[in-house]
């Protein structure tokens, strides 16, 4: 039934219609890109000029990257936070996932139930005590604090636990008989077997951290520490009517993820589909 | 049933279990130690960053406290905060907006399902479409919101210029008009959510066995009957999952509001999480904001438990 019943010409027509609809999803991005190349007085010219008359690409991006709110700094912050959060989260999650699936110990199921239950707690319901805690232990307004907030998502533990459960217990048992401890088994047998799943989770975690707006908004104050989403918003409120510059800032914030996504496209989409995970 | 006896519930081979005496006990202790070693980083993190805070939220919801007042400024007021909440028109309006926002869920689910079926079966360049519709999901919501804000700029934004050009003399003012602002946000939310839902639906479609359709085609069932009798029921677990995660995510909407309308104009786009943020971090009313957080927590819990009950009734596995 699937593809065999659909004639090529009908498929062609449907494809054309779908292309037209997909424009609705891509046009805002195209507009953003084109506008970031324009001079300010061309931005709202009507009909929309899809090719700028006066190219101001270099000037606009120079202003955004090295002007009063230098984006190279916010990039560096975002990269540090994104990479560190991803690394810590992957380590913590895969250790816990192994422990919860491959080691037999008494309290295991009870502890896992607790971890599972925390998944129901909406992040925003815990913001105020987290904020108070951070003020009192000196993690407020620091990138380390921001990294820690994002590093203990239980989602990674669930995803990876599913994969560890697929690793045959016989592998583990025979390694134990050979005298290997759990850490050796984890490192040389368990982890390599679930590496693709960890990679998928890492890409997702990086995307979510990179795009996170709420946590930086609440846990950062100094603008030198801002990550990109906060920087874009700050830049927008500061540059008021300079829409071409605002769009250059927006493009700058989106492009790295676009590249990550294009490279890891298959695993991102498969990971989303597999885990049914939402950021 | 012999297999059940041979393999204990944990999945451990039988040979590993019936070891008696000291060595077994020390082995058990070593396993427990190793187990705790592996899970403790996650446990500590979850305890400090989720369990402790949610307990603190519930406790603080019974307090009248301002950040600035210091620890000694806490006054315990029982259920006063909650009583106030139910008379607070701004809060009630936020809840109402939250409930209105629920309408986005069936809308984007329906669009996503149709698009998924079409992409799965009737088009060339499947991968292109997946990526195109998925773009909003991976994009920075702040950047995207800024772009939409400019596109919907009331006096000279491209959308209204276009509307004027095709004959609408007075196009809506979108974000600036209290009657339209919430619907504008809802529209953008639909646009943002389609990518995720689409991907999940495509995965759901691909797990439907093809021979079901073949058998139905032999029996003479047309496309619509196949859709109603095969596709819809087989997708029901997927739809149910998307419905629940979708409903929960509408209760968490924050970024979009914070970047575009800040709850305005005149409170028309305030929602629970925005109200929480506004009370806690702008007005510094910690106790009162905590009671909003407690209500939010309650809503999400109710949906989660309701889901477990409803799952058995609605979903065909």
Contacts between the chains, C-beta under 8 A, distances in Angstrom:
chain1	res1	chain2	res2	distance
A	1	B	210	6.7
A	1	B	213	3.7
A	1	B	214	5.6
A	1	B	216	7.8
A	1	B	217	5.3
A	1	B	226	7.7
A	2	B	121	6.0
A	2	B	210	6.0
A	2	B	213	7.1
A	3	B	121	7.0
A	5	B	217	7.5
A	6	B	121	6.5
A	6	B	122	5.7
A	10	B	122	7.3
A	11	B	122	5.8
A	11	B	123	6.4
A	11	B	124	6.2
A	12	B	124	7.3
A	14	B	118	6.3
A	14	B	122	4.4
A	14	B	123	5.5
A	15	B	122	7.8
A	15	B	123	4.4
A	15	B	124	4.9
A	15	B	125	6.7
A	18	B	115	7.8
A	18	B	118	6.3
A	18	B	119	7.1
A	18	B	123	5.4
A	18	B	129	6.1
A	21	B	115	7.7
A	22	B	128	7.8
A	22	B	129	6.1
A	22	B	132	4.2
A	22	B	133	6.6
A	24	B	191	7.9
A	25	B	132	5.4
A	25	B	133	5.5
A	25	B	135	6.0
A	25	B	136	6.5
A	25	B	191	7.3
A	25	B	194	7.7
A	25	B	195	8.0
A	26	B	132	5.7
A	26	B	135	6.5
A	28	B	144	7.2
A	28	B	147	5.2
A	28	B	148	6.8
A	28	B	151	6.5
A	29	B	135	6.4
A	29	B	139	7.5
A	29	B	147	7.8
A	31	B	147	7.0
A	31	B	151	6.9
A	31	B	158	7.1
A	32	B	143	7.6
A	32	B	147	4.9
A	35	B	150	8.0
A	44	B	153	7.8
A	44	B	156	4.6
A	44	B	157	7.3
A	44	B	158	7.3
A	44	B	161	7.4
A	46	B	158	7.2
A	46	B	161	4.3
A	46	B	162	7.9
A	46	B	165	7.2
A	47	B	165	7.7
A	48	B	158	5.6
A	48	B	161	8.0
A	91	B	41	7.8
A	92	B	41	4.6
A	92	B	42	5.2
A	92	B	45	6.6
A	93	B	42	6.9
A	95	B	38	4.9
A	95	B	39	7.3
A	95	B	41	6.2
A	95	B	42	7.2
A	96	B	38	6.5
A	96	B	39	4.8
A	96	B	41	7.0
A	96	B	42	3.6
A	96	B	43	7.6
A	98	B	38	5.6
A	99	B	34	7.7
A	99	B	35	5.3
A	99	B	36	7.9
A	99	B	37	7.6
A	99	B	38	3.0
A	99	B	39	4.0
A	100	B	39	6.1
A	103	B	31	5.9
A	103	B	34	5.5
A	103	B	35	4.2
A	103	B	38	6.3
A	104	B	10	5.5
A	104	B	12	6.0
A	104	B	31	5.6
A	104	B	35	7.6
A	105	B	28	8.0
A	105	B	31	5.2
A	105	B	32	4.1
A	105	B	34	7.6
A	105	B	35	3.4
A	105	B	36	7.1
A	106	B	32	6.0
A	107	B	32	7.8
A	107	B	35	7.9
A	108	B	35	6.1
A	108	B	39	7.9
A	111	B	39	6.2
A	111	B	43	6.4
A	114	B	43	7.9
A	114	B	46	7.5
A	114	B	51	7.5
A	115	B	42	6.7
A	115	B	43	7.2
A	115	B	46	5.8
A	118	B	46	5.3
A	118	B	50	4.5
A	118	B	51	6.4
A	118	B	54	7.9
A	120	B	300	6.4
A	120	B	301	6.3
A	120	B	304	5.1
A	121	B	50	5.8
A	121	B	54	5.1
A	121	B	297	6.7
A	121	B	300	7.7
A	122	B	248	7.5
A	122	B	251	6.8
A	122	B	252	5.7
A	122	B	296	6.0
A	122	B	297	6.5
A	122	B	300	5.0
A	123	B	252	7.4
A	124	B	252	6.3
A	124	B	254	6.8
A	124	B	273	4.9
A	124	B	276	6.3
A	124	B	277	7.8
A	124	B	293	6.8
A	124	B	296	6.5
A	125	B	54	6.1
A	125	B	57	5.6
A	125	B	293	4.3
A	125	B	294	7.4
A	125	B	296	5.4
A	125	B	297	4.3
A	125	B	300	7.8
A	126	B	49	7.3
A	126	B	50	6.0
A	126	B	53	3.7
A	126	B	54	5.3
A	126	B	57	6.3
A	126	B	293	7.8
A	127	B	53	7.9
A	127	B	276	7.6
A	127	B	277	7.8
A	127	B	280	7.2
A	127	B	293	7.4
A	128	B	53	7.8
A	128	B	56	7.8
A	128	B	57	6.3
A	128	B	60	6.7
A	128	B	280	5.3
A	128	B	286	5.9
A	128	B	289	6.0
A	128	B	290	5.7
A	128	B	293	6.5
A	129	B	52	6.9
A	129	B	53	3.7
A	129	B	54	7.8
A	129	B	56	3.7
A	129	B	57	5.7
A	129	B	60	7.1
A	130	B	49	6.5
A	130	B	53	5.1
A	131	B	280	7.8
A	131	B	281	7.8
A	132	B	56	7.6
A	132	B	286	7.8
A	133	B	48	7.7
A	133	B	52	7.7
A	133	B	53	7.1
A	148	B	45	7.7
A	148	B	49	7.5
A	149	B	49	6.7
A	151	B	45	6.8
A	152	B	42	6.5
A	152	B	45	3.1
A	152	B	46	5.9
A	152	B	49	5.5
A	152	B	50	7.6
A	154	B	42	7.3
A	154	B	46	6.4
A	157	B	42	5.9
A	169	B	11	5.4
A	169	B	12	6.5
A	169	B	13	6.7
A	170	B	13	6.9
A	173	B	12	7.8
A	173	B	13	6.0
A	173	B	16	6.0
A	181	B	34	7.1
A	182	B	34	4.2
A	182	B	37	7.9
A	182	B	38	6.9
A	183	B	34	7.7
A	183	B	37	8.0
A	186	B	38	7.4
A	207	B	138	5.8
A	210	B	140	7.4
A	211	B	138	7.8
A	211	B	139	7.6
A	211	B	140	4.9
A	211	B	141	6.2
A	211	B	142	8.0
A	213	B	141	6.4
A	213	B	142	5.4
A	213	B	255	4.7
A	213	B	258	7.1
A	213	B	259	7.4
A	214	B	254	5.8
A	214	B	255	6.3
A	214	B	258	7.8
A	217	B	258	7.0
A	218	B	277	7.9
A	218	B	281	6.6
A	228	B	140	6.8
A	229	B	140	5.6
A	229	B	141	7.4
A	229	B	142	4.1
A	229	B	143	7.6
A	230	B	142	7.8
A	232	B	140	7.1
A	232	B	142	4.9
A	232	B	143	5.6
A	232	B	146	6.5
A	233	B	142	5.4
A	233	B	146	7.6
A	233	B	259	5.9
A	236	B	146	5.4
A	243	B	150	5.6
A	246	B	146	6.1
A	246	B	150	7.3
A	247	B	147	7.2
A	247	B	150	7.6
A	249	B	143	7.7
A	250	B	140	7.6
A	250	B	143	3.8
A	250	B	144	7.9
A	250	B	146	5.5
A	250	B	147	6.0
A	251	B	143	7.8
A	253	B	140	4.8
A	253	B	142	7.2
A	253	B	143	4.7
A	254	B	139	5.2
A	254	B	140	5.5
A	254	B	143	5.2
A	254	B	144	8.0
A	257	B	138	5.5
A	257	B	139	6.9
A	257	B	140	7.0
A	258	B	135	7.9
A	258	B	138	7.3
A	258	B	139	7.8
A	261	B	131	7.8
A	261	B	134	7.9
A	261	B	138	4.9
A	262	B	131	7.7
A	265	B	127	7.7
A	265	B	131	6.3
A	268	B	138	7.4
A	269	B	130	6.0
A	269	B	134	7.0
A	269	B	199	5.6
A	272	B	196	6.7
A	272	B	199	5.1
A	272	B	200	7.2
A	273	B	199	5.4
A	273	B	200	6.1
A	273	B	202	7.1
A	273	B	203	3.5
A	274	B	203	7.4
A	276	B	200	5.8
A	276	B	241	5.8
A	276	B	245	7.5
A	278	B	196	6.4
A	278	B	245	5.4
A	278	B	249	6.5
